[in-house]
Amino acid sequence: MSNSKNIPCCTIKFNDSPGNTHISQILAGYKLLEDKKLLKIQKTVPYASFRADGNYEHNSIVEVEICDKKIAYDMADGYQSIHRKDRFDAQLENLDFYFKRSYDSAFHKQMSNKHKVKLK
C-alpha cells in the first residue's frame, strides 16, 4: 500500500462532446487506479479545442499529465481524421507517450516520433 504522500497526482483533459464515447474507457481506468490509491486525479478538465488549438488532428483525445509526463490517448477509430502526417508527427513532439486506438504500424513507420506511439 502506498503512502498517500507518495501517490502521483494527475490532470486529465478530455473532450466530452457527444459521440466521444470511447474516452470513457480511459477515464474509468484512471478512476479505478485512483480507487486503488495508485494515483490521485487532481483535476479533470473538459476541453473541446484540441484540434482548434492545433494540439491534435481531431478531438477524440484524452490527455493526461502525470509525473512530469504528458500522455495522449487517441480514441478515434482509424486514421481518417489525420490529414497531414507531417503535422501529426510534429504534434507528437509535445508528448512523452501516445496510445492509439485502432493502431496501424504502417502509418507510423516513417515518422520521426514513432517511438512515442504505443499500441492501445
N, CA, C and O atoms as a GROMACS GRO file, in nm:
protein
  480
    1MET      N    1   0.085  -0.118   0.000
    1MET     CA    2   0.000   0.000   0.000
    1MET      C    3   0.089   0.123   0.000
    1MET      O    4   0.181   0.134   0.081
    2SER      N    5   0.062   0.214  -0.088
    2SER     CA    6   0.141   0.336  -0.100
    2SER      C    7   0.104   0.435   0.010
    2SER      O    8  -0.011   0.444   0.052
    3ASN      N    9   0.204   0.509   0.054
    3ASN     CA   10   0.182   0.620   0.145
    3ASN      C   11   0.117   0.730   0.064
    3ASN      O   12   0.160   0.758  -0.048
    4SER      N   13   0.013   0.794   0.118
    4SER     CA   14  -0.061   0.895   0.041
    4SER      C   15   0.027   1.011  -0.003
    4SER      O   16  -0.005   1.077  -0.102
    5LYS      N   17   0.137   1.036   0.067
    5LYS     CA   18   0.227   1.144   0.027
    5LYS      C   19   0.303   1.109  -0.100
    5LYS      O   20   0.351   1.199  -0.169
    6ASN      N   21   0.315   0.982  -0.133
    6ASN     CA   22   0.390   0.938  -0.249
    6ASN      C   23   0.302   0.906  -0.370
    6ASN      O   24   0.353   0.864  -0.474
    7ILE      N   25   0.175   0.924  -0.358
    7ILE     CA   26   0.084   0.893  -0.468
    7ILE      C   27   0.094   1.004  -0.572
    7ILE      O   28   0.076   1.121  -0.541
    8PRO      N   29   0.124   0.967  -0.697
    8PRO     CA   30   0.133   1.071  -0.801
    8PRO      C   31  -0.004   1.132  -0.830
    8PRO      O   32  -0.106   1.064  -0.826
    9CYS      N   33  -0.002   1.260  -0.860
    9CYS     CA   34  -0.124   1.332  -0.898
    9CYS      C   35  -0.126   1.351  -1.049
    9CYS      O   36  -0.021   1.365  -1.112
   10CYS      N   37  -0.244   1.352  -1.106
   10CYS     CA   38  -0.256   1.373  -1.249
   10CYS      C   39  -0.367   1.472  -1.280
   10CYS      O   40  -0.461   1.492  -1.202
   11THR      N   41  -0.354   1.532  -1.396
   11THR     CA   42  -0.456   1.619  -1.452
   11THR      C   43  -0.501   1.554  -1.582
   11THR      O   44  -0.420   1.511  -1.663
   12ILE      N   45  -0.632   1.547  -1.601
   12ILE     CA   46  -0.688   1.483  -1.719
   12ILE      C   47  -0.770   1.585  -1.798
   12ILE      O   48  -0.862   1.646  -1.745
   13LYS      N   49  -0.733   1.603  -1.924
   13LYS     CA   50  -0.811   1.686  -2.017
   13LYS      C   51  -0.878   1.593  -2.117
   13LYS      O   52  -0.816   1.499  -2.167
   14PHE      N   53  -1.004   1.618  -2.145
   14PHE     CA   54  -1.077   1.531  -2.238
   14PHE      C   55  -1.188   1.608  -2.306
   14PHE      O   56  -1.236   1.709  -2.254
   15ASN      N   57  -1.227   1.560  -2.420
   15ASN     CA   58  -1.338   1.619  -2.495
   15ASN      C   59  -1.464   1.542  -2.458
   15ASN      O   60  -1.476   1.423  -2.486
   16ASP      N   61  -1.557   1.611  -2.395
   16ASP     CA   62  -1.681   1.544  -2.351
   16ASP      C   63  -1.797   1.569  -2.448
   16ASP      O   64  -1.913   1.559  -2.409
   17SER      N   65  -1.765   1.601  -2.574
   17SER     CA   66  -1.869   1.621  -2.674
   17SER      C   67  -1.946   1.491  -2.700
   17SER      O   68  -1.889   1.382  -2.686
   18PRO      N   69  -2.073   1.501  -2.738
   18PRO     CA   70  -2.148   1.380  -2.772
   18PRO      C   71  -2.078   1.306  -2.886
   18PRO      O   72  -2.025   1.367  -2.979
   19GLY      N   73  -2.078   1.176  -2.876
   19GLY     CA   74  -2.014   1.094  -2.979
   19GLY      C   75  -1.874   1.047  -2.941
   19GLY      O   76  -1.821   0.956  -3.004
   20ASN      N   77  -1.815   1.106  -2.841
   20ASN     CA   78  -1.682   1.063  -2.796
   20ASN      C   79  -1.695   0.959  -2.686
   20ASN      O   80  -1.641   0.975  -2.576
   21THR      N   81  -1.766   0.853  -2.715
   21THR     CA   82  -1.797   0.753  -2.613
   21THR      C   83  -1.676   0.670  -2.571
   21THR      O   84  -1.672   0.622  -2.458
   22HIS      N   85  -1.578   0.652  -2.659
   22HIS     CA   86  -1.464   0.568  -2.625
   22HIS      C   87  -1.376   0.627  -2.515
   22HIS      O   88  -1.303   0.554  -2.448
   23ILE      N   89  -1.384   0.758  -2.496
   23ILE     CA   90  -1.297   0.819  -2.395
   23ILE      C   91  -1.334   0.774  -2.254
   23ILE      O   92  -1.251   0.779  -2.163
   24SER      N   93  -1.458   0.729  -2.236
   24SER     CA   94  -1.500   0.684  -2.103
   24SER      C   95  -1.417   0.564  -2.055
   24SER      O   96  -1.402   0.544  -1.935
   25GLN      N   97  -1.364   0.486  -2.147
   25GLN     CA   98  -1.279   0.372  -2.110
   25GLN      C   99  -1.154   0.420  -2.037
   25GLN      O  100  -1.114   0.361  -1.937
   26ILE      N  101  -1.092   0.525  -2.088
   26ILE     CA  102  -0.970   0.579  -2.027
   26ILE      C  103  -1.003   0.645  -1.894
   26ILE      O  104  -0.933   0.623  -1.794
   27LEU      N  105  -1.108   0.724  -1.892
   27LEU     CA  106  -1.147   0.790  -1.767
   27LEU      C  107  -1.180   0.689  -1.658
   27LEU      O  108  -1.141   0.707  -1.543
   28ALA      N  109  -1.252   0.583  -1.694
   28ALA     CA  110  -1.285   0.479  -1.596
   28ALA      C  111  -1.160   0.410  -1.545
   28ALA      O  112  -1.151   0.378  -1.426
   29GLY      N  113  -1.063   0.386  -1.633
   29GLY     CA  114  -0.938   0.324  -1.591
   29GLY      C  115  -0.862   0.409  -1.491
   29GLY      O  116  -0.811   0.357  -1.392
   30TYR      N  117  -0.856   0.538  -1.515
   30TYR     CA  118  -0.787   0.626  -1.420
   30TYR      C  119  -0.863   0.634  -1.287
   30TYR      O  120  -0.802   0.643  -1.181
   31LYS      N  121  -0.996   0.630  -1.293
   31LYS     CA  122  -1.075   0.629  -1.170
   31LYS      C  123  -1.049   0.502  -1.090
   31LYS      O  124  -1.040   0.507  -0.967
   32LEU      N  125  -1.037   0.389  -1.158
   32LEU     CA  126  -1.005   0.264  -1.088
   32LEU      C  127  -0.867   0.271  -1.022
   32LEU      O  128  -0.849   0.224  -0.910
   33LEU      N  129  -0.771   0.330  -1.092
   33LEU     CA  130  -0.637   0.347  -1.033
   33LEU      C  131  -0.643   0.438  -0.911
   33LEU      O  132  -0.572   0.415  -0.812
   34GLU      N  133  -0.726   0.540  -0.918
   34GLU     CA  134  -0.742   0.629  -0.802
   34GLU      C  135  -0.809   0.554  -0.686
   34GLU      O  136  -0.768   0.570  -0.571
   35ASP      N  137  -0.910   0.475  -0.715
   35ASP     CA  138  -0.978   0.398  -0.611
   35ASP      C  139  -0.883   0.303  -0.540
   35ASP      O  140  -0.900   0.274  -0.422
   36LYS      N  141  -0.783   0.254  -0.613
   36LYS     CA  142  -0.683   0.164  -0.554
   36LYS      C  143  -0.568   0.240  -0.490
   36LYS      O  144  -0.470   0.182  -0.444
   37LYS      N  145  -0.582   0.372  -0.488
   37LYS     CA  146  -0.482   0.461  -0.427
   37LYS      C  147  -0.345   0.452  -0.495
   37LYS      O  148  -0.241   0.467  -0.430
   38LEU      N  149  -0.348   0.428  -0.626
   38LEU     CA  150  -0.224   0.423  -0.704
   38LEU      C  151  -0.192   0.558  -0.766
   38LEU      O  152  -0.079   0.583  -0.809
   39LEU      N  153  -0.293   0.645  -0.772
   39LEU     CA  154  -0.273   0.782  -0.818
   39LEU      C  155  -0.388   0.866  -0.767
   39LEU      O  156  -0.488   0.814  -0.717
   40LYS      N  157  -0.374   0.996  -0.779
   40LYS     CA  158  -0.478   1.090  -0.738
   40LYS      C  159  -0.512   1.176  -0.859
   40LYS      O  160  -0.424   1.239  -0.918
   41ILE      N  161  -0.639   1.178  -0.895
   41ILE     CA  162  -0.684   1.267  -1.002
   41ILE      C  163  -0.702   1.404  -0.939
   41ILE      O  164  -0.799   1.430  -0.868
   42GLN      N  165  -0.606   1.491  -0.967
   42GLN     CA  166  -0.607   1.624  -0.908
   42GLN      C  167  -0.713   1.712  -0.973
   42GLN      O  168  -0.779   1.792  -0.906
   43LYS      N  169  -0.728   1.696  -1.106
   43LYS     CA  170  -0.820   1.782  -1.177
   43LYS      C  171  -0.861   1.715  -1.308
   43LYS      O  172  -0.778   1.653  -1.375
   44THR      N  173  -0.989   1.727  -1.344
   44THR     CA  174  -1.036   1.687  -1.476
   44THR      C  175  -1.086   1.813  -1.546
   44THR      O  176  -1.155   1.896  -1.487
   45VAL      N  177  -1.050   1.825  -1.672
   45VAL     CA  178  -1.082   1.945  -1.747
   45VAL      C  179  -1.152   1.908  -1.877
   45VAL      O  180  -1.087   1.858  -1.969
   46PRO      N  181  -1.283   1.932  -1.888
   46PRO     CA  182  -1.347   1.914  -2.018
   46PRO      C  183  -1.287   2.015  -2.116
   46PRO      O  184  -1.278   2.134  -2.086
   47TYR      N  185  -1.246   1.967  -2.232
   47TYR     CA  186  -1.173   2.052  -2.326
   47TYR      C  187  -1.208   2.011  -2.468
   47TYR      O  188  -1.175   1.900  -2.510
   48ALA      N  189  -1.273   2.098  -2.540
   48ALA     CA  190  -1.322   2.063  -2.673
   48ALA      C  191  -1.240   2.127  -2.785
   48ALA      O  192  -1.283   2.127  -2.900
   49SER      N  193  -1.123   2.181  -2.754
   49SER     CA  194  -1.048   2.256  -2.855
   49SER      C  195  -0.914   2.194  -2.892
   49SER      O  196  -0.826   2.265  -2.939
   50PHE      N  197  -0.897   2.064  -2.872
   50PHE     CA  198  -0.771   2.001  -2.908
   50PHE      C  199  -0.733   2.029  -3.053
   50PHE      O  200  -0.619   2.065  -3.082
   51ARG      N  201  -0.827   2.012  -3.143
   51ARG     CA  202  -0.800   2.034  -3.285
   51ARG      C  203  -0.787   2.182  -3.317
   51ARG      O  204  -0.694   2.223  -3.387
   52ALA      N  205  -0.878   2.263  -3.266
   52ALA     CA  206  -0.876   2.407  -3.295
   52ALA      C  207  -0.747   2.472  -3.245
   52ALA      O  208  -0.697   2.566  -3.308
   53ASP      N  209  -0.693   2.424  -3.134
   53ASP     CA  210  -0.569   2.478  -3.079
   53ASP      C  211  -0.445   2.426  -3.149
   53ASP      O  212  -0.334   2.472  -3.123
   54GLY      N  213  -0.463   2.329  -3.240
   54GLY     CA  214  -0.350   2.273  -3.312
   54GLY      C  215  -0.273   2.167  -3.235
   54GLY      O  216  -0.164   2.128  -3.276
   55ASN      N  217  -0.328   2.122  -3.123
   55ASN     CA  218  -0.260   2.020  -3.043
   55ASN      C  219  -0.267   1.881  -3.106
   55ASN      O  220  -0.173   1.803  -3.097
   56TYR      N  221  -0.381   1.852  -3.169
   56TYR     CA  222  -0.404   1.722  -3.230
   56TYR      C  223  -0.484   1.741  -3.357
   56TYR      O  224  -0.536   1.849  -3.383
   57GLU      N  225  -0.494   1.635  -3.435
   57GLU     CA  226  -0.566   1.641  -3.562
   57GLU      C  227  -0.717   1.626  -3.544
   57GLU      O  228  -0.792   1.651  -3.639
   58HIS      N  229  -0.762   1.588  -3.428
   58HIS     CA  230  -0.906   1.573  -3.402
   58HIS      C  231  -0.929   1.586  -3.252
   58HIS      O  232  -0.836   1.615  -3.177
   59ASN      N  233  -1.053   1.566  -3.209
   59ASN     CA  234  -1.089   1.590  -3.069
   59ASN      C  235  -1.114   1.464  -2.986
   59ASN      O  236  -1.147   1.476  -2.868
   60SER      N  237  -1.100   1.346  -3.043
   60SER     CA  238  -1.125   1.222  -2.967
   60SER      C  239  -1.000   1.187  -2.886
   60SER      O  240  -0.938   1.082  -2.906
   61ILE      N  241  -0.966   1.275  -2.795
   61ILE     CA  242  -0.840   1.268  -2.721
   61ILE      C  243  -0.866   1.273  -2.572
   61ILE      O  244  -0.955   1.345  -2.525
   62VAL      N  245  -0.788   1.197  -2.497
   62VAL     CA  246  -0.776   1.213  -2.353
   62VAL      C  247  -0.628   1.242  -2.330
   62VAL      O  248  -0.542   1.164  -2.371
   63GLU      N  249  -0.600   1.354  -2.265
   63GLU     CA  250  -0.462   1.393  -2.239
   63GLU      C  251  -0.439   1.392  -2.089
   63GLU      O  252  -0.516   1.453  -2.013
   64VAL      N  253  -0.336   1.323  -2.045
   64VAL     CA  254  -0.306   1.309  -1.903
   64VAL      C  255  -0.165   1.361  -1.876
   64VAL      O  256  -0.070   1.326  -1.946
   65GLU      N  257  -0.154   1.443  -1.773
   65GLU     CA  258  -0.023   1.486  -1.725
   65GLU      C  259  -0.003   1.424  -1.588
   65GLU      O  260  -0.082   1.445  -1.496
   66ILE      N  261   0.106   1.347  -1.576
   66ILE     CA  262   0.137   1.278  -1.451
   66ILE      C  263   0.288   1.260  -1.442
   66ILE      O  264   0.353   1.221  -1.539
   67CYS      N  265   0.344   1.287  -1.326
   67CYS     CA  266   0.488   1.270  -1.300
   67CYS      C  267   0.573   1.337  -1.409
   67CYS      O  268   0.667   1.277  -1.461
   68ASP      N  269   0.539   1.460  -1.442
   68ASP     CA  270   0.612   1.538  -1.543
   68ASP      C  271   0.611   1.472  -1.681
   68ASP      O  272   0.699   1.498  -1.762
   69LYS      N  273   0.514   1.389  -1.707
   69LYS     CA  274   0.496   1.325  -1.838
   69LYS      C  275   0.361   1.364  -1.895
   69LYS      O  276   0.263   1.381  -1.822
   70LYS      N  277   0.357   1.378  -2.027
   70LYS     CA  278   0.231   1.404  -2.095
   70LYS      C  279   0.198   1.285  -2.184
   70LYS      O  280   0.277   1.244  -2.269
   71ILE      N  281   0.079   1.229  -2.161
   71ILE     CA  282   0.034   1.110  -2.230
   71ILE      C  283  -0.096   1.144  -2.304
   71ILE      O  284  -0.185   1.207  -2.248
   72ALA      N  285  -0.105   1.103  -2.429
   72ALA     CA  286  -0.229   1.122  -2.504
   72ALA      C  287  -0.285   0.985  -2.543
   72ALA      O  288  -0.212   0.896  -2.586
   73TYR      N  289  -0.414   0.972  -2.525
   73TYR     CA  290  -0.488   0.854  -2.569
   73TYR      C  291  -0.576   0.899  -2.685
   73TYR      O  292  -0.670   0.977  -2.665
   74ASP      N  293  -0.548   0.851  -2.803
   74ASP     CA  294  -0.624   0.884  -2.923
   74ASP      C  295  -0.731   0.776  -2.938
   74ASP      O  296  -0.700   0.661  -2.970
   75MET      N  297  -0.854   0.813  -2.914
   75MET     CA  298  -0.962   0.715  -2.911
   75MET      C  299  -1.044   0.710  -3.040
   75MET      O  300  -1.149   0.647  -3.045
   76ALA      N  301  -0.995   0.777  -3.144
   76ALA     CA  302  -1.064   0.772  -3.273
   76ALA      C  303  -1.042   0.636  -3.338
   76ALA      O  304  -0.934   0.578  -3.327
   77ASP      N  305  -1.143   0.588  -3.406
   77ASP     CA  306  -1.129   0.465  -3.484
   77ASP      C  307  -1.055   0.499  -3.613
   77ASP      O  308  -1.104   0.578  -3.693
   78GLY      N  309  -0.941   0.441  -3.633
   78GLY     CA  310  -0.867   0.462  -3.757
   78GLY      C  311  -0.796   0.595  -3.764
   78GLY      O  312  -0.774   0.663  -3.664
   79TYR      N  313  -0.761   0.632  -3.886
   79TYR     CA  314  -0.677   0.749  -3.912
   79TYR      C  315  -0.743   0.849  -4.006
   79TYR      O  316  -0.675   0.939  -4.057
   80GLN      N  317  -0.872   0.837  -4.030
   80GLN     CA  318  -0.939   0.924  -4.126
   80GLN      C  319  -0.935   1.072  -4.087
   80GLN      O  320  -0.952   1.157  -4.174
   81SER      N  321  -0.913   1.104  -3.960
   81SER     CA  322  -0.908   1.244  -3.917
   81SER      C  323  -0.769   1.306  -3.930
   81SER      O  324  -0.753   1.427  -3.915
   82ILE      N  325  -0.671   1.224  -3.958
   82ILE     CA  326  -0.534   1.274  -3.969
   82ILE      C  327  -0.505   1.297  -4.117
   82ILE      O  328  -0.482   1.202  -4.193
   83HIS      N  329  -0.507   1.423  -4.157
   83HIS     CA  330  -0.494   1.458  -4.298
   83HIS      C  331  -0.350   1.488  -4.339
   83HIS      O  332  -0.315   1.474  -4.456
   84ARG      N  333  -0.268   1.529  -4.245
   84ARG     CA  334  -0.129   1.561  -4.276
   84ARG      C  335  -0.037   1.490  -4.178
   84ARG      O  336  -0.030   1.525  -4.061
   85LYS      N  337   0.033   1.390  -4.227
   85LYS     CA  338   0.124   1.312  -4.141
   85LYS      C  339   0.234   1.399  -4.083
   85LYS      O  340   0.274   1.378  -3.968
   86ASP      N  341   0.284   1.496  -4.158
   86ASP     CA  342   0.392   1.580  -4.109
   86ASP      C  343   0.346   1.663  -3.988
   86ASP      O  344   0.420   1.677  -3.891
   87ARG      N  345   0.226   1.718  -3.996
   87ARG     CA  346   0.173   1.796  -3.884
   87ARG      C  347   0.146   1.705  -3.763
   87ARG      O  348   0.176   1.741  -3.650
   88PHE      N  349   0.090   1.588  -3.789
   88PHE     CA  350   0.064   1.492  -3.683
   88PHE      C  351   0.195   1.453  -3.614
   88PHE      O  352   0.201   1.448  -3.491
   89ASP      N  353   0.299   1.424  -3.691
   89ASP     CA  354   0.429   1.388  -3.635
   89ASP      C  355   0.484   1.501  -3.549
   89ASP      O  356   0.539   1.476  -3.442
   90ALA      N  357   0.470   1.625  -3.595
   90ALA     CA  358   0.516   1.741  -3.518
   90ALA      C  359   0.437   1.755  -3.387
   90ALA      O  360   0.493   1.795  -3.285
   91GLN      N  361   0.310   1.722  -3.390
   91GLN     CA  362   0.227   1.731  -3.269
   91GLN      C  363   0.273   1.632  -3.162
   91GLN      O  364   0.255   1.656  -3.043
   92LEU      N  365   0.332   1.521  -3.206
   92LEU     CA  366   0.383   1.422  -3.111
   92LEU      C  367   0.504   1.474  -3.034
   92LEU      O  368   0.538   1.419  -2.929
   93GLU      N  369   0.570   1.578  -3.084
   93GLU     CA  370   0.687   1.636  -3.016
   93GLU      C  371   0.656   1.674  -2.871
   93GLU      O  372   0.742   1.662  -2.784
   94ASN      N  373   0.533   1.720  -2.846
   94ASN     CA  374   0.496   1.769  -2.713
   94ASN      C  375   0.451   1.659  -2.618
   94ASN      O  376   0.409   1.688  -2.506
   95LEU      N  377   0.459   1.535  -2.662
   95LEU     CA  378   0.412   1.422  -2.581
   95LEU      C  379   0.527   1.331  -2.542
   95LEU      O  380   0.630   1.324  -2.610
   96ASP      N  381   0.507   1.261  -2.431
   96ASP     CA  382   0.601   1.156  -2.393
   96ASP      C  383   0.553   1.022  -2.445
   96ASP      O  384   0.634   0.938  -2.484
   97PHE      N  385   0.421   1.001  -2.444
   97PHE     CA  386   0.362   0.876  -2.494
   97PHE      C  387   0.231   0.907  -2.565
   97PHE      O  388   0.157   0.998  -2.526
   98TYR      N  389   0.204   0.830  -2.669
   98TYR     CA  390   0.082   0.844  -2.747
   98TYR      C  391   0.025   0.705  -2.770
   98TYR      O  392   0.088   0.622  -2.836
   99PHE      N  393  -0.093   0.679  -2.715
   99PHE     CA  394  -0.159   0.550  -2.732
   99PHE      C  395  -0.271   0.566  -2.834
   99PHE      O  396  -0.352   0.658  -2.824
  100LYS      N  397  -0.275   0.477  -2.931
  100LYS     CA  398  -0.370   0.489  -3.042
  100LYS      C  399  -0.466   0.372  -3.046
  100LYS      O  400  -0.426   0.256  -3.054
  101ARG      N  401  -0.594   0.404  -3.041
  101ARG     CA  402  -0.698   0.304  -3.066
  101ARG      C  403  -0.692   0.270  -3.214
  101ARG      O  404  -0.665   0.358  -3.296
  102SER      N  405  -0.715   0.148  -3.251
  102SER     CA  406  -0.710   0.104  -3.391
  102SER      C  407  -0.573   0.134  -3.452
  102SER      O  408  -0.563   0.192  -3.560
  103TYR      N  409  -0.471   0.094  -3.383
  103TYR     CA  410  -0.331   0.120  -3.421
  103TYR      C  411  -0.294   0.051  -3.552
  103TYR      O  412  -0.334  -0.063  -3.577
  104ASP      N  413  -0.218   0.121  -3.637
  104ASP     CA  414  -0.168   0.067  -3.763
  104ASP      C  415  -0.019   0.101  -3.771
  104ASP      O  416   0.016   0.217  -3.793
  105SER      N  417   0.067   0.003  -3.755
  105SER     CA  418   0.212   0.028  -3.752
  105SER      C  419   0.263   0.087  -3.884
  105SER      O  420   0.358   0.165  -3.882
  106ALA      N  421   0.203   0.051  -3.996
  106ALA     CA  422   0.247   0.104  -4.125
  106ALA      C  423   0.229   0.255  -4.132
  106ALA      O  424   0.308   0.324  -4.197
  107PHE      N  425   0.127   0.307  -4.069
  107PHE     CA  426   0.102   0.451  -4.069
  107PHE      C  427   0.216   0.528  -4.002
  107PHE      O  428   0.253   0.637  -4.046
  108HIS      N  429   0.271   0.470  -3.896
  108HIS     CA  430   0.371   0.539  -3.814
  108HIS      C  431   0.515   0.509  -3.856
  108HIS      O  432   0.608   0.571  -3.806
  109LYS      N  433   0.533   0.418  -3.945
  109LYS     CA  434   0.665   0.366  -3.980
  109LYS      C  435   0.769   0.473  -4.015
  109LYS      O  436   0.883   0.463  -3.970
  110GLN      N  437   0.733   0.573  -4.092
  110GLN     CA  438   0.828   0.674  -4.139
  110GLN      C  439   0.834   0.799  -4.051
  110GLN      O  440   0.906   0.894  -4.084
  111MET      N  441   0.764   0.802  -3.941
  111MET     CA  442   0.759   0.922  -3.857
  111MET      C  443   0.881   0.931  -3.766
  111MET      O  444   0.931   0.830  -3.717
  112SER      N  445   0.928   1.052  -3.746
  112SER     CA  446   1.044   1.070  -3.658
  112SER      C  447   1.007   1.043  -3.512
  112SER      O  448   1.095   1.009  -3.433
  113ASN      N  449   0.881   1.058  -3.475
  113ASN     CA  450   0.838   1.037  -3.337
  113ASN      C  451   0.768   0.903  -3.317
  113ASN      O  452   0.690   0.886  -3.223
  114LYS      N  453   0.795   0.807  -3.404
  114LYS     CA  454   0.725   0.677  -3.396
  114LYS      C  455   0.752   0.605  -3.264
  114LYS      O  456   0.672   0.521  -3.222
  115HIS      N  457   0.863   0.634  -3.199
  115HIS     CA  458   0.896   0.570  -3.071
  115HIS      C  459   0.800   0.612  -2.958
  115HIS      O  460   0.792   0.544  -2.856
  116LYS      N  461   0.728   0.721  -2.976
  116LYS     CA  462   0.632   0.768  -2.875
  116LYS      C  463   0.496   0.701  -2.888
  116LYS      O  464   0.415   0.707  -2.795
  117VAL      N  465   0.471   0.638  -3.001
  117VAL     CA  466   0.340   0.578  -3.030
  117VAL      C  467   0.336   0.437  -2.974
  117VAL      O  468   0.424   0.355  -3.002
  118LYS      N  469   0.234   0.410  -2.896
  118LYS     CA  470   0.219   0.279  -2.832
  118LYS      C  471   0.087   0.216  -2.876
  118LYS      O  472  -0.010   0.287  -2.904
  119LEU      N  473   0.084   0.087  -2.882
  119LEU     CA  474  -0.035   0.013  -2.918
  119LEU      C  475  -0.139   0.027  -2.809
  119LEU      O  476  -0.106   0.012  -2.691
  120LYS      N  477  -0.262   0.054  -2.844
  120LYS     CA  478  -0.372   0.064  -2.748
  120LYS      C  479  -0.467  -0.050  -2.774
  120LYS      O  480  -0.569  -0.063  -2.706
   0.00000   0.00000   0.00000
